[in-house]
Amino acid sequence: MALTLITAPTVEPISLSLAKAQLRVSHSNDDDLIEFYIRAAREYCDGPSGFLGRALVTQTWRLTLDEFPDNEIKIPLPPLQSVSSVVYDDSAGNEQTIDQDSYFVDSASEPGWIVPVDTWPTPLESINVVRIDFVAGYAPDNSGSPIDYTANIPANVRQAMMLLIGNWMEHREANITDTINQIPFGVDILLRRHKIDKSMA
């Protein structure tokens, strides 16, 4: 199994204005640095190598498999928003797209999964012959104007990110031997309740 990022997040879970309010910064001199810390805090939490093992904001990934399983396919990086396509290489090596009416998508479970209506087709006996493109991340709230891209992200996760940002801002000159370079107390506690058990994914 392999995961490939197709479309990276276009927004962050923490806005620049919120981060500056947390930091009590009213000027714009450090905006680029704060935006860098926001991205670093998201990457600490988000994605296949992040602490949470989930996607925080909308992003598109490709799951690549060597074969179809007997039944359901679990989709990593919850929450799952949608499955864009399921394609495979047939016995002649030609790429085939499975009709969306031929499988069910469960986006309510964590992790989400897809299951065939009947059975999965038989792909070429090779590697990387099954490819599933999917959209992951907490869906934005479209009920108001402007769209709130962060409304559905757990508050504990956003608070943990702000603790990280504040720590990095305060100790930006720390060297690698300093204990202040460690993750601030409370960050992992805030995040742990939302962490995906990878043995279940």
N, C-alpha and C positions, 0 to 999 in steps of 0.2 A: 504494500500500500504506500502511496506517495501523495503528498499534498502540494499543489502549485498555486501560488497567488495569481489570479487573473486580473482582478481590479482591486486596487488598494483602497482603503478608506479615504473618503474625500472630506470628512469632518472628523473632529476629535471629540471624545467624551467630555472634555473640559474646555470651555471657551476661554479665550484670552482674558476677557473681562472678569470672569469668575475667578480665574487663577490670580489675577492682579488684586482682586478684592481680598482673597485669602492671604496674599502676601503684603497687603496694605501698600501697594505700589500705585501711585497716581500719575507718574510720568510715563513717557513712552521710550525712554532710553534703553530699557532692557527687554523690550517686546520680543525681539528675535530670540533672545536667550530663553525667555519664559516659554515661548512657543516650542523651542527645542526640548525643554524639560517636559512640556505637556506630551509631546510625541514619545519621549523616552518613558514616561510613566505609563502611557497606553501600551507600549511595546513590552513593558515589564509584566503587564496583566494579560495581554491580548494575543491571540493567535496560537498556533500549534506549539510554540516554544514558550509561551507566556505562562505565568503562574496559574491562571484560571483555566487554561485549556478551552477557552471559548472565544467567540468573536463579540466585541462590544458594539461596534458601529458597522453599518452596512458595508459588506465587502464580498467579492466573488472569488471562489476557489474551485480548483479542479481536483477531484479525488480519482486517482488512477489505480486500477487493480489488474492483476494478472488473469483473473477469471471471475465469473459470476458465482456467488455463493448459492447454496441450495434454496434459500428463501430470501429473508430481508437483508438489506444493505444498510448498515448504520452510517449516518452522515456525521462526521466530526464537527467540532467548533460550533456548538449550539450558542444561541437559538437559531434553528433553521428557519429561514424566511420562505425559500422556494427552491425547487430543482429546475434549472434551466434546460438541461438536456442530459440524456443518457445515450451514449454512443458506444459502439464496439466494432472491432475488426472481425469480419466474418471469415469463414474457412478459406476464402480466396484472397484474404488480406484487404478487402474493401471495407471502408468505413460505412457503418449503417447506424441510423438514428432510430431509436425505439420510440414509437408513438406514445404520447403522454397518456393516452387512454389505456395503455397496456400495463400501467403500474400505478399503485397508490402511494401518496406522499403523506407521511405523518409528521407534521411540523409542530405538533403540540407536545410531543415527548422530548425528553432530553437524555441522550442525543436523539435527533430526529432520524427517521429511517424511511426507506422505500421498499415496497414489496410488489412482486409481479401479480397481475390478475390471474395468470395461469402459471407459466414457468418462464424463466429467463432463457434467451436463445443461447445456442452453443457458439462461443467465439473461437477464433483461431487459437491453436495451442502455442502460445508464445508469451511474451511479457508485455505489460502495459497495454493490454488489448481492450480494456474496459475503462471508459472515461466519463465521469459524472461531474458536470458543472453545476454549482449550487451557490445560492446567495445566503449568507449568514450574517448574524448580528441582530441586535435589538432594533426593531423596526421604528422609524421615526413617527412621531405623533403628528398626523396631518389634519387634526381637527381645528387648528387655529391658523393664524397668519401672523408672523412667519412660521414655517414648519419647525417644530421642536425636535431636533435630532437626538436629544439626550434624555427625553422625558421618561423613557422606559428602561434606562440603564439603572440598576440598583444604586440607591444612594450610598450604601456602604462601599461600593466599588469606587464611586466618584470621590468619596471622602478619603479613601486610601490613596488614590492618585494625588489628591491635593496635599496629603501629608508627605508624599514622595517629592512633589514639586517644591514644597516649602523647605524640606531638608536639603535638597540639592541647591536651592537658591541661597540658603544661609551658609552652607559649607562648600561653596563652589571652588575654593582654593585648597580643600583638604587633599592630603596625599594618601596613597594606597595603604599606608600603615596605620592611619588614624581610625579609631573605632567609630568616629562619627560618619565614616563612609558606609557603615552598615545600614541595612534597611531600618527605618524608624520603628520604634516600638508601636505596636497596634496595627501596622499595615497588614501583616499576614492574618491577624485575627479578624480584621474587617473583611478580608478577601476570602477566607477559608470557607465560609458558608456557601459561597458561590462557585467554589472550585469543582471542576468536573473530575469524578473518579475515573481515571484513564483505564482502569481494569474493567469498567462497565461500558466504555465507549467502543 
